[in-house]
Amino acid sequence: ASVVSTEIHNATTEWDEAAAPSDITRARDTKDYKLASGSNKFSIAAAFTTGLVSSKAISSLNLSGYDYVEFWIKSTVATGATTLTLLLDDTTLCVSALETLAIPALVADTWTFVRVALANPELDTAIISVGLNVAVDYGATAGYVWINGVKAVKDETAVWNKMDSNSWHIDEETRDLVFRSAPDYKLLKLTGGDKPL
């Protein structure tokens, strides 16, 4: 139902801490986004290998009491785990990132909600830069990446609402969890009293 969070950057405006590297084009996309009124869209040319795609200067944030960073991301190219990373730093341009958050594998052309644990939250007392990084070369394939709604959350503050048992059921034959209507974009917590057969 709710969780204590702080916005790192909504990514509805361009990440423009410095000029875009060669082989990178960035823009605000007002047609393809998940939150608010737009998203950051990055064009990554085939010639780009690895490194910082773009970063954004933000007002200093103390994230030492937070556990996870959550955001939406989409890529036109299917990626492996750790191909892309989100960087958080207390120096400009994410030159010595305090947090290098590995983004899980992405299915091509699909918005994915990502939740990554902070590795060293006790050090994250003055975050002033957030960035997107390519850690593993895309290879010969050019692609686009969108990012939206980057925030930090305190996991232990989550408030969970029990769903009415009439709103879902288990299809035992297909082993599917079936909803009568699609739930909102929120985390879903499954609990059971016994191991499923």
Residue pairs with C-beta under 8 A, 6 or more apart in sequence:
1 159
1 160
1 161
1 186
2 158
2 159
3 153
3 154
3 155
3 157
3 158
3 159
4 153
4 154
4 157
5 70
5 151
5 152
5 153
5 154
6 61
6 63
6 66
6 151
6 152
7 150
7 151
8 58
8 61
8 63
8 69
8 88
8 127
8 130
8 150
8 151
8 152
9 15
9 56
9 58
9 130
9 150
10 35
10 36
10 148
10 149
10 150
11 39
11 40
11 56
11 71
11 147
11 148
11 149
11 150
12 28
12 33
12 35
12 36
12 37
12 38
12 39
12 40
12 148
13 28
13 38
13 40
14 26
14 27
14 28
14 40
15 26
15 40
15 54
15 55
15 56
15 130
15 131
15 132
16 26
16 54
16 56
17 54
17 55
17 56
17 57
17 92
17 93
17 129
17 131
18 55
18 93
20 26
20 54
21 48
21 51
21 52
21 53
22 47
22 48
23 44
23 45
23 47
23 48
24 42
24 43
24 44
24 45
24 48
24 53
24 54
25 42
25 43
25 45
26 40
26 41
26 42
26 43
26 53
26 54
27 40
27 41
27 43
28 38
28 39
28 40
28 41
29 38
29 39
29 40
29 41
29 146
30 37
30 38
32 39
32 41
32 74
32 146
33 39
33 146
33 148
34 72
34 111
34 148
34 149
34 185
35 72
35 148
35 149
36 148
36 149
39 72
39 146
39 147
39 148
40 54
40 132
40 146
40 147
40 148
41 144
41 145
41 146
42 53
42 54
42 132
42 144
42 145
42 146
42 147
43 142
43 143
43 144
44 53
44 134
44 138
44 142
44 143
44 144
44 145
45 142
46 138
46 139
46 140
46 141
46 142
48 134
48 138
49 134
49 137
50 133
50 134
50 135
50 136
50 137
51 133
51 134
52 87
52 93
52 94
52 131
52 132
52 133
53 131
53 132
53 133
53 134
53 145
54 131
54 132
55 87
55 92
55 93
55 94
55 129
55 130
55 131
55 132
56 129
56 130
56 131
57 92
57 128
57 129
58 127
58 128
58 129
58 130
59 128
60 126
60 127
60 128
61 124
61 126
61 127
61 128
61 152
62 124
62 125
62 126
62 127
63 88
63 118
63 121
63 124
63 125
63 127
63 152
64 121
64 122
64 123
64 124
64 125
65 121
65 154
66 118
66 121
66 124
66 152
66 153
66 154
67 117
67 118
67 121
67 153
67 154
67 155
67 156
68 115
68 116
68 117
68 118
68 152
68 153
68 155
69 86
69 88
69 99
69 101
69 115
69 116
69 118
69 150
69 151
69 152
69 153
70 113
70 114
70 115
70 116
70 149
70 150
70 151
70 152
70 153
71 86
71 113
71 114
71 147
71 148
71 149
71 150
71 151
72 111
72 112
72 113
72 114
72 146
72 147
72 148
72 149
73 84
73 103
73 106
73 111
73 112
73 114
73 145
73 146
73 147
73 148
74 106
74 109
74 110
74 111
74 112
74 145
74 146
75 84
75 106
75 108
75 109
75 143
75 144
75 145
75 146
76 108
76 109
76 143
76 144
76 145
77 108
77 138
77 141
77 143
78 105
78 106
78 107
78 108
79 103
79 105
79 106
79 136
79 138
80 105
80 136
81 102
81 103
81 104
81 105
82 102
82 103
82 135
82 136
83 103
83 105
83 106
83 134
83 135
83 136
83 138
84 103
84 106
84 132
84 133
84 134
84 135
84 145
85 100
85 101
85 102
85 103
85 132
85 133
85 135
86 99
86 100
86 101
86 103
86 116
86 130
86 131
86 132
86 133
86 150
87 94
87 97
87 99
87 100
87 101
87 129
87 130
87 131
87 132
87 133
88 94
88 97
88 98
88 99
88 101
88 124
88 127
88 129
88 130
89 95
89 96
89 97
89 98
89 99
89 127
89 128
89 129
89 130
89 131
90 98
90 124
90 125
90 126
90 127
90 128
90 129
91 128
91 129
92 128
92 129
93 129
93 131
94 129
94 130
94 131
94 133
97 131
97 133
98 120
98 123
98 124
98 127
99 118
99 119
99 120
99 124
100 119
100 133
100 135
101 116
101 118
101 119
102 116
102 135
103 114
103 116
104 112
104 114
104 116
106 112
111 146
113 185
115 187
118 124
118 152
130 150
132 145
132 147
158 187
160 189
163 183
166 180
167 179
167 180
167 181
168 177
168 178
168 179
168 180
169 178
170 176
170 177
170 178
171 177
171 178
177 190
